[in-house]
C-alpha cells in the first residue's frame, strides 16, 4: 500500500542487496538494485549493469538488505565505475557476493563461500578423527 503523502506518485524502487536462485539451482546469485531500478552484479566476465528482468531470468527475486538513501549515489557510482574495470571473477575471492557487499559499502565477503569452507573444515576434522 502506498502511504506516501503524494499517492499519485509511483513508489521508488527498492535499492539494495537482492538475490535469486542460481541457474545451476545450487546457491543464490546476488546483485544490487540501483536507484534507477537497474541491477549491478558480477558475472564470470566481470561486473555488469542490466535490467531487473534480465537479472531475474524468470526466477523469483528477493529483497535482502535495503541501502540507506544517503548511500544511493555512492552505490551507483561504484557500480558504473566498476563495469569493465573489475578484477576477473573468482569463486573464492571475487564472486557475486563479494562484489555486491563492496557496492553496498561493506567489507567484500561471501557468506556462501564461508559456509562451504566451514563445512569442508568440519568434514576434514571428522575424517581425521575416525
C-alpha positions in Angstrom: 0.0 0.0 0.0 1.3 3.4 -0.9 1.3 5.5 2.3 3.1 8.5 0.6 1.6 11.9 1.2 1.6 12.0 -2.6 -0.2 8.8 -3.6 -0.3 9.7 -7.3 3.5 9.4 -7.5 4.9 6.0 -8.0 6.8 4.4 -5.2 10.6 4.5 -5.7 12.2 1.1 -6.4 13.9 -0.9 -3.7 17.6 0.0 -3.6 19.9 -2.6 -2.1 21.0 -6.2 -2.0 18.8 -8.6 -3.9 19.2 -12.3 -4.8 17.7 -15.0 -6.9 18.3 -18.8 -7.2 21.4 -19.5 -9.3 20.7 -21.0 -12.7 22.5 -24.2 -11.6 20.0 -24.5 -8.8 22.7 -24.5 -6.1 23.0 -21.4 -4.0 21.9 -17.9 -4.7 23.1 -15.2 -7.2 23.4 -11.8 -5.6 23.2 -8.3 -7.0 22.4 -4.7 -6.0 19.4 -3.0 -7.3 20.3 0.6 -8.1 18.2 3.8 -7.7 17.5 3.7 -11.4 15.9 0.2 -11.0 18.8 -1.5 -12.9 20.8 -4.2 -11.2 24.6 -4.4 -10.8 26.1 -7.9 -10.5 29.2 -9.9 -11.1 29.4 -12.4 -13.9 32.2 -14.7 -15.0 33.3 -12.0 -17.4 33.1 -9.1 -14.9 30.8 -6.5 -13.5 27.6 -5.8 -15.4 24.6 -3.5 -15.1 21.3 -4.8 -16.5 17.6 -4.6 -16.1 15.9 -6.3 -13.1 14.0 -8.7 -15.5 17.4 -9.7 -17.1 18.9 -10.2 -13.7 15.9 -12.4 -12.6 16.0 -14.6 -15.7 12.5 -15.8 -14.8 13.3 -16.7 -11.2 11.9 -15.0 -8.1 14.0 -12.1 -6.8 14.2 -11.5 -3.0 15.0 -8.1 -1.5 17.6 -8.7 1.2 19.2 -5.6 2.6 18.0 -2.1 1.9 20.6 0.6 1.3 20.3 3.9 3.2 19.2 6.8 0.9 22.5 8.5 1.8 24.4 5.7 0.2 22.5 5.7 -3.2 24.9 7.9 -5.1 27.9 6.0 -3.8 26.4 2.7 -4.8 25.5 3.9 -8.2 28.9 5.5 -8.8 30.8 2.3 -7.7 28.6 0.2 -10.0 29.1 2.3 -13.1 32.8 2.8 -12.4 33.4 -0.9 -12.0 31.9 -2.1 -15.3 34.8 -3.1 -17.5 37.3 -2.4 -14.7 36.8 -5.2 -12.2 39.3 -7.9 -11.4 38.5 -11.3 -13.0 35.7 -13.4 -11.4 37.0 -15.9 -8.8 34.6 -18.1 -6.9 36.6 -17.9 -3.7 37.8 -14.3 -3.7 35.8 -12.2 -6.2 32.3 -13.6 -6.7 28.9 -12.0 -6.8 28.6 -11.7 -3.1 32.0 -10.1 -2.7 31.0 -7.6 -5.4 27.6 -6.8 -4.0 28.8 -6.3 -0.5 31.5 -3.9 -1.8 28.9 -2.0 -3.8 26.9 -1.6 -0.6 29.9 0.0 1.1 30.7 -3.1 3.2 33.7 -5.4 3.5 33.7 -7.6 0.4 32.8 -11.1 1.7 30.9 -14.2 0.7 28.7 -15.9 3.3 28.1 -18.8 0.9 31.8 -19.4 0.4 32.5 -19.1 4.2 29.8 -21.6 4.9 31.2 -24.1 2.4 34.7 -23.6 3.8 33.4 -24.2 7.4 31.6 -27.4 6.2 34.8 -28.6 4.4 36.9 -28.0 7.6 34.3 -29.8 9.8 34.3 -32.7 7.4 38.1 -32.8 7.3 38.3 -32.7 11.1 35.7 -35.5 11.3 37.5 -37.6 8.7 40.8 -37.3 10.6 39.3 -38.4 13.9 37.6 -41.5 12.5 
